[in-house]
């Protein structure tokens, strides 16, 4: 490398007064003038020193501007940075040094395509030639997965595949920090990241090798189970043509897992949620968008026939505490109907498909000492006149889960005077019920149940799509329309899958939720 002048060259050691190490650069290329001027330097030496000089200066300028405006996170972008490890390292070091560790340098995975991505999000398909002054409406995008390109053994490029959402994807309002007008920006900046940041993932599979390998094995088994289900005729497939396509899916998904085994961060942040999304996107790549539609239809049609008797049964329970406890137990039991779970598929296969709601009820030990359900039951049945104004229930599986578990509890809330939003995926994923499917089935249920019928007509019961097509819940990316419905919600019920329990545990420590009750099964 070209001769840079170091702090140690000037002071002989560290300069402790201002915390400079002896190895810190004092003057880029400054050492040249202390040596023989006839010494030759190659182009690589010159380029490396110039890179350090420019990057350090950019880092200092960025730090000074961030300090001026009270910014703690600095994003660096541009095609020059893309894949240039040395540049990113130098910028990170500069920001950390000048800010004494109080600021972070962040880099985007697609920094060379920000303009194209911006146009992609901003594009308005409804823009008409006769309205040239109309501005495009901002949407959002979802990154499905990325393919790492290795050139000469070095990762220099990442290709992202995007889906565009025509609506903005926004956070659930109850996640946003509620601050008084008296709070200053200085007070907000002093809040810890735990208080200010919501993360839909509990587990970081990049840093935990044992857990990562466990979930890789789980996903491999899920893939095998999917092939077995398809072979048995339970899925919505044309046999045998689609079986060959599923074999292709298995090869694609297995290759992705193999890539992650070698390079866990190859596709960005790695979590159980991202693995499940990756599986869904590989299915989409082959052309399968709703593999479980047949199972969903059969199960839902079957359980809806039993609803009149079930509603009559729960309506006969006069003790309100017993009623609420019974309904909550049914919610937990119903959530066991999850075709994305290896354990559930194992149960089904061992029982020759003879599994009903009572089978799962007998398998669950509903111990209220392990959760806060007893407090909720006491609050909602206290008789002090307290009634929740509006509840949102995040739905999960179709069939027994949606209609034997969640719906009776939602019906109780409606009967008690609480408006209810039933939130469901906007697009298919596993056997999760979608908002369009739920709307259709509720119209049929309203024909024989007066409570559901009247609440739909009066607008007290609303079905709304979350904007999601994922098996897992991310409360920070929800459709704009859905978020607008949730602004005055004071009861949030997250019916989270036993297979995907990680999706929503992180919300409980948010101090902004003191006005809203969350129930998490």
Residue pairs with C-beta under 8 A, 6 or more apart in sequence:
1 45
1 48
1 49
2 29
2 31
2 32
2 41
2 45
2 46
2 48
2 49
3 29
3 30
3 31
3 32
3 34
3 35
4 25
4 26
4 27
4 28
4 29
4 30
4 31
4 49
4 52
5 25
5 26
5 27
5 28
5 29
5 30
5 31
5 34
6 22
6 23
6 24
6 25
6 26
6 31
7 14
7 15
7 20
7 21
7 22
7 23
7 24
7 25
7 26
8 14
8 22
8 23
9 26
9 30
9 31
9 34
10 26
11 22
12 22
13 22
14 20
14 21
14 22
15 22
24 97
25 52
25 56
28 49
28 50
28 52
28 53
28 56
29 49
29 53
32 39
32 41
48 86
51 86
51 87
51 90
52 90
55 86
55 87
55 90
55 91
55 94
56 90
56 94
58 76
58 91
58 94
59 90
59 91
59 93
59 94
59 95
59 97
59 98
59 105
60 94
60 98
62 74
62 76
62 91
62 94
62 95
62 105
63 74
63 94
63 95
63 98
63 99
63 103
64 98
65 71
66 72
66 74
66 99
66 103
67 99
70 185
70 186
70 189
71 103
72 102
72 103
72 104
72 189
73 103
73 104
73 106
74 95
74 103
74 104
74 105
74 106
75 106
75 107
75 108
76 88
76 91
76 105
76 106
76 107
76 108
76 111
77 107
77 108
77 111
77 114
78 111
78 112
79 111
79 112
80 87
81 87
81 88
81 91
81 107
81 111
82 111
82 112
82 156
82 157
83 154
83 155
83 156
83 157
83 158
88 105
88 107
91 105
92 105
94 105
95 103
95 104
95 105
96 103
96 104
96 105
108 114
109 146
109 158
109 160
109 268
110 117
110 158
110 160
117 141
117 162
120 141
120 162
120 164
121 138
121 139
121 140
121 141
121 164
122 136
122 138
122 139
123 136
123 139
123 164
124 134
124 135
124 136
124 137
125 166
127 134
127 136
128 134
137 166
138 168
139 164
139 165
139 166
139 167
139 168
140 164
140 165
140 167
140 168
140 169
140 477
141 162
141 163
141 164
141 165
142 162
142 163
142 165
142 169
142 477
143 160
143 161
143 162
143 268
144 160
144 161
144 162
144 163
144 277
144 278
144 281
144 284
145 160
145 161
145 256
145 267
145 277
145 278
145 281
146 158
146 159
146 160
146 161
146 266
146 267
146 268
147 158
147 159
147 161
148 155
148 157
148 158
148 259
148 263
148 266
148 267
149 155
149 156
149 157
149 158
149 159
151 157
155 263
161 281
163 469
165 467
165 479
167 467
167 479
167 480
167 481
168 479
168 480
169 467
169 477
169 478
169 479
169 480
170 477
170 478
170 479
170 480
170 483
171 198
171 475
171 476
171 477
171 478
171 483
172 475
172 476
172 478
172 483
172 486
172 492
173 483
173 486
173 487
173 489
174 486
174 489
174 492
174 512
174 513
174 516
175 198
175 475
175 476
175 507
175 510
175 512
175 513
176 512
177 188
177 191
177 195
177 196
177 510
177 511
177 512
178 512
178 515
179 188
188 196
194 509
195 510
195 511
198 475
198 476
198 506
198 507
198 510
199 506
200 273
200 472
200 473
200 474
200 475
200 476
200 503
200 504
200 506
201 269
201 271
201 272
201 273
201 274
201 502
201 503
201 506
202 502
202 505
202 506
203 211
203 271
203 272
203 502
204 269
204 270
204 271
205 211
205 212
205 215
205 264
205 270
205 271
205 272
205 275
206 212
206 264
206 265
206 269
206 270
212 260
212 264
212 270
213 261
215 272
215 275
216 257
216 260
216 261
216 275
218 342
219 253
219 257
219 275
219 276
219 279
220 254
220 257
221 342
222 279
222 340
222 342
223 249
223 250
223 253
223 254
223 279
225 342
225 345
226 235
226 246
226 291
227 243
227 246
227 247
227 250
229 235
229 339
229 345
230 237
230 239
230 242
230 243
230 246
230 291
231 243
233 239
234 294
234 295
235 291
235 292
235 294
235 295
236 290
236 291
236 292
236 293
236 294
236 295
237 243
237 246
237 291
242 288
245 286
245 287
245 288
246 286
246 288
248 286
249 282
249 283
249 285
249 286
249 288
252 282
252 285
252 286
253 278
253 279
253 282
256 267
256 278
256 282
259 266
259 267
260 266
260 267
260 270
264 270
267 274
267 278
268 274
271 502
272 472
272 500
272 502
273 470
273 472
273 474
273 500
273 502
273 503
276 340
276 470
276 471
276 472
276 500
277 470
277 471
277 472
280 429
280 430
280 469
280 470
280 471
283 289
283 291
289 427
289 428
290 428
292 339
292 428
292 430
292 431
293 428
295 339
295 399
295 431
296 398
296 399
296 431
296 433
296 437
299 337
299 398
299 399
299 400
299 431
300 398
300 399
300 402
300 403
300 433
300 437
300 441
302 399
303 357
303 399
303 400
303 403
303 404
304 403
304 441
304 444
304 445
306 404
307 403
307 404
307 407
307 445
307 448
307 449
308 448
308 449
310 404
310 408
311 408
311 411
311 449
311 451
314 323
314 326
314 327
314 408
314 412
317 323
317 326
320 381
321 377
321 378
321 381
323 412
324 376
324 377
324 380
324 381
324 412
325 373
325 377
327 408
327 409
327 412
328 366
328 373
328 376
328 377
328 409
328 521
329 361
329 364
329 366
330 357
330 404
330 405
330 408
330 409
331 405
331 406
331 409
331 495
331 521
332 364
332 366
332 405
332 521
333 357
333 360
333 361
333 364
333 404
333 405
334 357
334 360
334 397
334 400
334 401
334 402
334 404
334 405
334 406
335 396
335 397
335 401
335 405
335 495
335 496
335 497
335 498
335 521
336 344
336 360
336 363
336 364
336 401
336 498
337 344
337 360
337 397
337 398
337 399
337 400
337 401
337 431
338 344
338 396
338 397
338 401
338 430
338 431
338 497
338 498
338 499
339 345
339 397
339 430
339 431
340 430
340 431
340 471
340 497
340 499
340 500
341 497
341 498
341 499
342 499
343 499
344 499
347 355
347 359
348 355
351 359
356 400
357 400
357 404
368 374
373 519
376 517
376 519
379 386
379 517
380 386
380 388
380 416
387 416
387 417
387 418
388 413
388 418
388 490
388 491
388 517
389 418
389 419
389 488
389 489
389 490
390 418
390 419
390 420
390 421
390 488
390 489
390 490
390 491
391 410
391 413
391 418
391 419
391 420
391 421
391 489
391 490
391 491
391 492
391 493
392 420
392 421
392 423
392 485
392 486
392 489
392 491
392 492
392 493
393 406
393 409
393 410
393 420
393 421
393 422
393 423
393 493
393 495
394 423
394 466
394 473
394 492
394 493
394 494
394 495
394 496
395 401
395 402
395 406
395 422
395 423
395 424
395 425
395 432
395 433
395 438
395 495
396 402
396 432
396 433
396 495
396 496
396 497
397 430
397 431
397 432
397 433
397 497
398 431
398 432
398 433
398 437
399 431
401 433
401 495
402 433
402 438
402 441
403 441
403 445
405 495
406 422
406 495
407 445
409 493
410 420
410 422
410 461
411 449
411 451
411 452
413 420
413 491
414 420
414 451
414 452
414 455
414 460
414 461
415 451
418 491
419 459
419 460
419 461
419 462
420 455
420 460
420 461
420 462
421 462
421 463
421 464
421 482
421 485
421 486
421 489
422 438
422 442
422 461
422 462
422 463
422 464
423 435
423 464
423 465
423 466
423 482
424 432
424 433
424 434
424 435
424 437
424 438
424 463
424 464
424 465
424 466
425 432
425 433
425 434
425 435
425 465
425 466
425 468
425 469
425 470
426 434
426 435
426 465
426 466
426 467
426 468
426 469
426 479
427 434
427 468
427 469
428 434
428 469
429 468
429 469
429 470
429 471
430 471
432 471
434 465
435 463
435 464
435 465
435 466
436 465
438 463
439 463
442 452
442 456
442 461
442 463
443 456
445 452
446 452
446 453
446 456
447 453
452 461
454 460
455 461
462 485
464 479
464 481
464 482
464 485
465 479
465 481
465 482
466 478
466 479
466 482
467 477
467 478
467 479
467 480
467 482
468 474
468 477
468 478
471 497
471 500
472 500
472 502
472 503
473 494
473 496
473 500
473 503
473 504
474 503
475 504
475 507
478 486
489 516
490 515
490 516
490 517
491 516
491 517
491 519
492 516
492 517
492 518
492 519
493 518
493 519
494 503
494 504
494 507
494 518
494 519
494 520
494 521
495 521
496 503
496 504
496 520
496 521
497 503
504 520
505 520
507 513
507 518
507 520
508 518
508 520
